[in-house]
Amino acid sequence: MRLFLATASLDEIRWATEAGLIDGVVATPTVVTSELPGADVREVITEIARATRLPLCASVPAIGAADIIKGARDLAKLSDHVIIAIPFIEDSVPAINKLSADGVRVAATLVYSAAQGILAAKAGATMVTIAIDALDAVGQDGVAVIRELRAAFGHHTECDIAAAGPSSAATFAACAAAGADVTIVTPGALHAFLQHPLTDRGLDRFLGAIARRPKPRRAR
């Protein structure tokens, strides 16, 4: 399973890249404005595209097909690795189909059911993003949607299934087990998933053992 980091922070992107933990970046307007209020979204995306060669998910502030196509082509010029995130609504489906036919990679967002995911892939999306946290918040099983879509796609489709926003380490692991090709996490979640109380306890014992180890005597 690949890991995409939802952030506009170059420091977090560099750290996670050097650690070998991420395979892509998500810098949609929602992500950028939540971390950098008042920042110019396009300027931030341009900086990220220059700083990394990883796939970069960005989106166009439009919902009409013509405006999406125009904005997506503009964003695609920033990097060969840009993936255009497009909300999967009826008006935007022609844009997904057109951009895909033109060789622009598209991630369909606002997908909350396997049926929507199947149709997004049919329209030409190369990635279907399912917001696990949003589904869980309304009492639906987000991981079950991932599992159902995985079964529908099989393992031969060219469309990736992305699980966005797992709220816990258990949900994160469950997404992988359910067959998600990509999981999208925030820097905070990534750091949290690296931790476990027993790891901290074991580290304390390890450091204590090192401190008690007799120091070697110097030869006279």
C-alpha positions as MATLAB code, in Angstrom:
seq = 'MRLFLATASLDEIRWATEAGLIDGVVATPTVVTSELPGADVREVITEIARATRLPLCASVPAIGAADIIKGARDLAKLSDHVIIAIPFIEDSVPAINKLSADGVRVAATLVYSAAQGILAAKAGATMVTIAIDALDAVGQDGVAVIRELRAAFGHHTECDIAAAGPSSAATFAACAAAGADVTIVTPGALHAFLQHPLTDRGLDRFLGAIARRPKPRRAR';
ca = [
       0.000    0.000    0.000;
       1.257    3.458   -0.904;
       1.058    6.412    1.461;
       0.162    9.997    0.483;
       0.765   12.836    2.929;
      -1.938   15.510    3.100;
       0.051   18.639    3.857;
       1.418   21.904    2.524;
       4.443   21.772    4.837;
       7.693   21.343    2.947;
       9.426   20.336    6.185;
       6.981   17.473    6.755;
       7.244   16.389    3.124;
      11.060   16.360    3.274;
      11.111   14.456    6.575;
       8.641   11.794    5.406;
      10.440   11.451    2.064;
      13.849   11.030    3.692;
      12.332    8.445    6.025;
      10.985    6.538    3.035;
       7.437    6.655    4.374;
       5.478    8.440    1.657;
       4.787    7.905   -2.014;
       2.859   11.085   -2.785;
       1.508   14.404   -1.500;
      -2.027   15.801   -1.319;
      -2.203   19.605   -1.429;
      -5.792   20.468   -2.280;
      -7.148   23.939   -1.394;
      -8.735   22.475    1.756;
      -5.384   21.132    2.939;
      -3.453   24.295    2.036;
      -5.881   26.758    3.642;
      -6.156   24.680    6.813;
      -2.387   24.816    7.326;
      -1.564   28.155    5.684;
      -4.555   30.506    5.987;
      -4.358   33.339    3.474;
      -1.678   31.682    1.353;
      -1.953   31.640   -2.423;
      -2.867   28.023   -3.148;
      -1.278   27.963   -6.594;
       2.000   29.370   -5.255;
       2.079   26.704   -2.545;
       1.403   23.935   -5.065;
       4.140   25.317   -7.311;
       6.634   25.252   -4.424;
       5.726   21.665   -3.554;
       5.983   20.575   -7.193;
       9.482   22.062   -7.330;
      10.520   20.457   -4.040;
       9.489   16.874   -4.751;
       9.224   14.451   -7.637;
       6.504   12.487   -5.873;
       2.956   12.395   -7.281;
       1.095   15.532   -6.181;
      -2.688   15.703   -5.860;
      -4.052   19.193   -6.467;
      -7.498   20.455   -7.382;
      -9.224   23.187   -9.342;
     -11.637   25.580   -7.546;
     -14.473   24.806   -9.953;
     -17.313   22.336  -10.402;
     -18.296   22.971  -14.032;
     -16.739   20.674  -16.617;
     -15.322   23.428  -18.844;
     -13.743   25.308  -15.929;
     -12.327   22.097  -14.449;
     -10.732   21.122  -17.744;
      -9.176   24.549  -18.219;
      -7.836   24.718  -14.666;
      -6.630   21.120  -14.677;
      -4.610   21.614  -17.845;
      -3.014   24.661  -16.248;
      -2.103   22.723  -13.089;
      -0.782   19.796  -15.107;
       1.863   22.123  -16.583;
       3.467   22.500  -13.144;
       4.730   18.936  -13.058;
       4.487   15.629  -14.890;
       3.497   14.106  -11.555;
       0.371   16.170  -10.848;
      -2.876   14.289  -10.222;
      -6.017   16.412  -10.517;
      -8.538   15.839   -7.717;
     -12.072   16.339   -9.042;
     -15.297   16.009   -7.020;
     -17.383   13.172   -8.387;
     -20.623   14.965   -9.167;
     -22.753   14.755  -12.281;
     -21.510   18.038  -13.758;
     -17.854   17.050  -13.440;
     -18.038   13.564  -14.959;
     -17.447   14.827  -18.538;
     -14.325   16.611  -17.304;
     -12.995   13.409  -15.751;
     -13.567   11.576  -19.016;
     -12.018   14.303  -21.179;
      -8.935   14.825  -19.030;
      -8.336   11.099  -18.778;
      -8.542   10.794  -22.566;
      -5.963   13.599  -22.817;
      -3.554   11.724  -20.542;
      -4.142   13.770  -17.372;
      -4.372   11.642  -14.241;
      -7.533   12.231  -12.222;
      -8.482   11.365   -8.648;
     -12.246   11.298   -8.099;
     -13.167   12.710   -4.676;
     -16.414   12.940   -2.697;
     -16.917    9.231   -3.346;
     -18.772    7.491   -0.519;
     -20.065    4.248   -2.028;
     -18.766    1.380   -4.108;
     -21.311    2.275   -6.800;
     -19.849    5.778   -7.115;
     -16.347    4.336   -7.212;
     -17.225    1.942  -10.009;
     -18.741    4.761  -12.072;
     -15.756    7.069  -11.407;
     -13.384    4.391  -12.685;
     -15.630    3.870  -15.687;
     -15.450    7.610  -16.447;
     -11.654    7.405  -16.503;
     -10.453    8.244  -12.990;
      -7.065    6.735  -12.159;
      -7.787    6.998   -8.439;
     -10.980    6.894   -6.382;
     -10.698    8.624   -3.002;
     -12.991    7.504   -0.201;
     -13.077    9.660    2.931;
     -13.058    7.058    5.691;
     -13.315    9.653    8.443;
     -16.420   11.263    6.906;
     -18.192    7.906    6.550;
     -17.322    6.872   10.100;
     -18.588   10.232   11.390;
     -22.105    9.470   10.099;
     -22.119    5.910   11.396;
     -21.168    4.139    8.168;
     -18.324    1.648    7.865;
     -15.701    3.279    5.679;
     -13.452    0.229    5.635;
     -16.384   -1.882    4.396;
     -16.734    0.467    1.399;
     -13.041   -0.023    0.623;
     -13.462   -3.793    0.866;
     -16.564   -3.779   -1.355;
     -14.905   -1.639   -4.006;
     -11.786   -3.822   -3.922;
     -13.944   -6.867   -4.585;
     -15.678   -5.082   -7.466;
     -12.402   -3.922   -9.023;
     -10.477   -7.127   -8.478;
      -6.715   -6.779   -8.703;
      -6.422   -6.009  -12.390;
      -8.065   -2.593  -12.707;
      -5.899    0.424  -13.438;
      -7.878    2.589  -10.994;
      -6.412    2.873   -7.493;
      -8.540    2.896   -4.358;
      -7.460    5.584   -1.874;
      -8.609    5.597    1.740;
      -8.479    9.136    3.121;
      -8.345   10.160    6.762;
      -8.152    6.971    8.851;
      -8.635    8.201   12.415;
      -6.635    5.544   14.243;
      -3.798    3.092   13.756;
      -6.334    0.257   13.771;
      -8.369    1.861   10.990;
      -5.187    2.603    9.043;
      -4.181   -1.071    9.192;
      -7.735   -2.153    8.371;
      -7.672   -0.054    5.189;
      -4.536   -1.870    4.080;
      -6.078   -5.240    4.898;
      -9.257   -4.293    3.002;
      -7.253   -3.705   -0.160;
      -6.653    0.046   -0.351;
      -3.934    0.861   -2.874;
      -3.287    4.252   -1.257;
      -3.956    5.719    2.166;
      -4.008    9.491    2.656;
      -2.960   10.728    6.099;
      -2.049   14.003    7.768;
       1.406   14.548    9.274;
      -0.138   14.330   12.747;
      -1.697   10.963   11.974;
       1.523    9.651   10.431;
       3.537   10.556   13.520;
       0.842    9.027   15.750;
       0.819    5.752   13.808;
       4.559    5.414   14.412;
       3.953    5.262   18.152;
       2.680    2.663   20.631;
       2.721    2.655   24.473;
       4.612   -0.636   24.530;
       7.241    0.813   22.206;
       7.774    3.679   24.666;
       7.961    1.229   27.580;
      10.430   -0.972   25.740;
      12.563    2.066   24.871;
      12.673    3.086   28.540;
      13.873   -0.405   29.502;
      16.435   -0.371   26.707;
      17.832    3.000   27.770;
      17.846    1.884   31.406;
      19.832   -1.219   30.508;
      22.358    0.876   28.616;
      22.738    3.254   31.565;
      23.417    0.337   33.977;
      25.963   -1.343   31.738;
      29.445   -1.256   33.316;
      31.884    0.989   31.543;
      34.972   -0.827   30.188;
      38.169   -0.226   32.114;
      40.963    1.556   30.381;
      44.063   -0.504   29.785;
      47.098    0.724   31.737;
];
